[in-house]
Amino acid sequence: MNDLRGERLQVMLAPEELAALDDFRFKHRMPTRAAAVRELLKLGLASAGIDGAAGVKSSDYGVFGRGASGHSQGNSDSGAED
């Protein structure tokens, strides 16, 4: 995995989520919250059967389909046009 971290991500958490993150961090003796978030992201992707390695595109996750005009809802029978 590439150790270069060129992207910054800001995430807003509820107090309960932050407490859960800190509990995970301290239980696993992780140096920072960022390290804990990266580990949880990696674990979550692996549990979904997704390789979180570089080169995986967000469109591979199946949340949105990509049409000629950009992103569209993945569920085409919702009545919205692509």
C-alpha positions in Angstrom: 0.0 0.0 0.0 1.2 3.5 -0.8 2.3 5.4 2.3 1.8 8.7 0.6 -1.3 10.4 2.0 -2.0 13.2 -0.5 -5.7 13.6 0.4 -7.2 15.1 3.5 -10.7 14.0 4.6 -12.8 15.9 7.1 -15.4 13.9 9.0 -17.9 15.1 11.5 -18.8 12.7 14.3 -21.4 12.5 16.9 -20.0 12.4 20.5 -20.9 8.6 20.7 -19.0 7.9 17.5 -16.0 9.8 18.7 -16.1 7.9 22.0 -16.3 4.6 20.0 -13.4 5.6 17.8 -11.3 6.6 20.9 -12.2 3.3 22.6 -11.0 1.4 19.5 -7.9 3.5 19.3 -6.8 2.9 22.9 -7.8 -0.7 23.0 -5.5 -1.4 20.0 -2.8 1.1 21.2 -2.9 3.2 18.1 -0.9 6.4 18.1 -3.6 8.8 16.6 -7.2 9.0 15.7 -6.3 9.1 12.1 -4.5 5.8 12.4 -7.6 4.3 14.0 -9.9 5.7 11.2 -7.6 4.2 8.6 -7.6 0.8 10.3 -11.4 0.8 10.7 -11.8 1.8 7.1 -9.5 -1.0 6.0 -11.4 -3.5 8.2 -14.7 -2.3 6.9 -13.7 -2.5 3.3 -12.3 -6.0 3.8 -15.5 -7.2 5.5 -17.4 -6.0 2.4 -15.0 -8.0 0.2 -13.4 -4.9 -1.2 -9.7 -4.4 -1.7 -8.9 -0.9 -0.3 -5.6 -0.7 -2.1 -4.7 2.2 -4.4 -6.5 2.2 -7.7 -9.9 1.2 -6.5 -12.5 3.7 -7.7 -15.5 4.9 -5.7 -17.7 3.7 -8.6 -16.6 0.2 -7.9 -18.4 0.2 -4.6 -21.9 0.1 -6.3 -23.5 3.0 -4.5 -23.9 5.1 -7.7 -23.9 4.1 -11.3 -21.9 6.2 -13.8 -23.8 7.3 -16.8 -22.8 9.5 -19.8 -23.9 12.6 -17.9 -22.2 11.7 -14.6 -23.4 10.0 -11.5 -26.9 8.6 -11.4 -28.8 6.6 -8.8 -27.9 2.9 -9.0 -31.6 1.9 -8.7 -32.9 2.6 -12.3 -36.6 1.7 -11.5 -37.0 4.6 -9.0 -38.7 6.7 -11.7 -35.7 9.1 -12.2 -34.1 9.3 -15.6 -30.4 8.7 -16.0 
